[in-house]
C-alpha cells in the first residue's frame, strides 16, 4: 500500500463512495432481501421473519465484499442497487399479494 | 484497491480491523470475563454465602419476602440460586409501562433466613456483562454500536480468511523472535486455531440483536403491530391483565413441582408472577438456561396464580427458532460446565489476542518506515496511543475496578457507582499517560502497573476479607480461589509482557531485510 499522502483526491472520494455503497447500500439490500424471505418463505409468518432476519447479515456481508472487490465505485453502487431493485420488486409483489 | 481480489480483501481487513479494533478489543475482553460473571460477582460480594441448594425452601422464602415487601407490585421475578450463583435474587416492578423499560427493585436474599443479604453494593461481574454489549452508553445506542462492531468483526473475519490463502500451511509455521513476522504468525495462529469460535461468537451476536438492527422483515410482515410478532414467537408472554379485584396468591412450590414434572425433571431458572395481589394473578415458571444448549426463551409453564390451574405449557420450537436459540445459547454458554466454561474463556482470550496482535501489526508495519527518522507522523502516533490505552489501559482499569471493590468502605454512599467510576478514571488516566509517554515506555510502564495491580489482588483480598487463598482452597470455594489465582496468573503474564517489551532488541537491519519478503507475501 502506498503512503497515504501521495493518494489523489479522486482516489479518496472513490473510497468514500465505496464505503457509503457498502454501509448504506449494503444495509438497504440486506433489509430488502430479508423482507423477501419473510414474505415468500412457505413457513409460518413468524418463522419466515426469523429466517429473514437471521440470514440478512450474510447478504450484508456479500454486499460489503462486492463493494470493495469490484473495479470501480460506480460498479460498487450498481452491484448493490441492482439486486436491491430486484428484491424490492419481489417484496412489492409479496406485499401486494398479502394485502389482496 | 485496483489490484486483485485478495489484495482488495486484505485492504478491507486492514482498515475495518483498525478502525473498530480498539472497541472490539474491549468488547471481547469484557465478554470473555462475562463467562465468569457469577464467579466475579461472588468474589466482589463475599458476604453472599453459598448455602446448600434447596429450591422449595428458596421459593417459599422468596414468596414470603415479596408478599411482605411488595404485595401490590405489578410483577415479581424470583431467580433461584444455583451452583454458580449462591444468591436468591428477587426483583419487583411497581408498574408495567408497555414499550418502556421498567424500574426494577432488586434484592438478594439469604435462601435460609429469608433476610436481605447485607452485602457490599457492587455490580460485580454484571458490570463487564453490561459493558460488553451496552458500552456504558444510554439505551439503545450502546447496543447499536456493539452490534455494528460485531458486523465489522464479521467482515474482518471473512476477509481475513480470504486474505489468508495458505490457511493450514501457515498455521503450522510459527517463527518466534522474528519481530513483525512473529506477531503475524501469532495473529494467524490464534485466528485459525479457534476460528469456529470466532465465527460462532460473531454471527450469534448479530442474531441476538437482530430484531433491533434488522427490523425490516417484522415491519413488512406485521405492519405497525410489531408486538404481534413477539407474542407469536413467545406465546407465554400473553398473560391475563389485572382485574382490579384483590386475590390471594397460592403457594408457588406446587406449581414449581408441576413445571419440573412437565420437563421430565428439568431445572427451574426463574419464576415470574404477574399481578400477585390480583384475582387474575398468573405465574410463569421458566426453565433454567443451563438445561440445554439451544436456548428457548419461551420454555415456560404458566399457571393461574389464584386457582393453581395449569394454563399453558410451551410447545417445542420451530426449526428457525431453534437455530436462533442455538446461536443465543452458544454465545451465552449458560449450559457450559467448568471445563467447557474455561474453554470458552480461553477461546475468548484468543479472540482478544487476535484483535490485539492485529492492531500491533498494523502499527509495526508502518513504524518500520520511520525507524531512521525517529519522528512519527501524527496518525501513527495516534494509533500508538490508542493501542496502549485500549489494551494495557483496559487491563489497569479492570484491576482498578477490583481494587475499588476491596478498598471503598462498605458503607460508602453509591459505592457501586464509584467502583464503575474508578474503572473509567483509571482508563482515562492511562490514556493521558499514553499521550505523555513515548511508545515503548508507555507500554512498559502500563503493563508493569497492570502486573503489580493484578499480582497484588490475592494479597489485597487476604488483607481486607477473611476469604484469602488459604481459606478458599481449604473450604473448596473454587470460585473465590479461582479468581485470586487467575488474577495472579494475569499479573504474571502482564509482567512477562512488560519485561519482553523492555528487553526487546530490534535488529533493525535484519528486520528491514526480511520485511520486503514477508510484506509481499502478506499483502497477498
Interface residues (C-beta under 8 A of the other chain):
Chain A: X1 X3 X4 X14 X15 X18 X30 X31 X32 X34 X35 X37 X38 X39 X43 X44 X45 X46 X47 X48 X49 X50 X51 X52 X53 X54 X56 X57 X60 X61 X64 X65 X68 X69 X71 X91 X94 X95 X98
Chain B: X1 X2 X5 X8 X9 X11 X12 X14 X151 X154 X155 X158 X159 X203 X206 X207 X210 X211 X214 X216 X217 X218 X220 X221 X222 X229 X232 X233 X318 X319 X320 X321 X323 X324 X327 X369 X379 X523
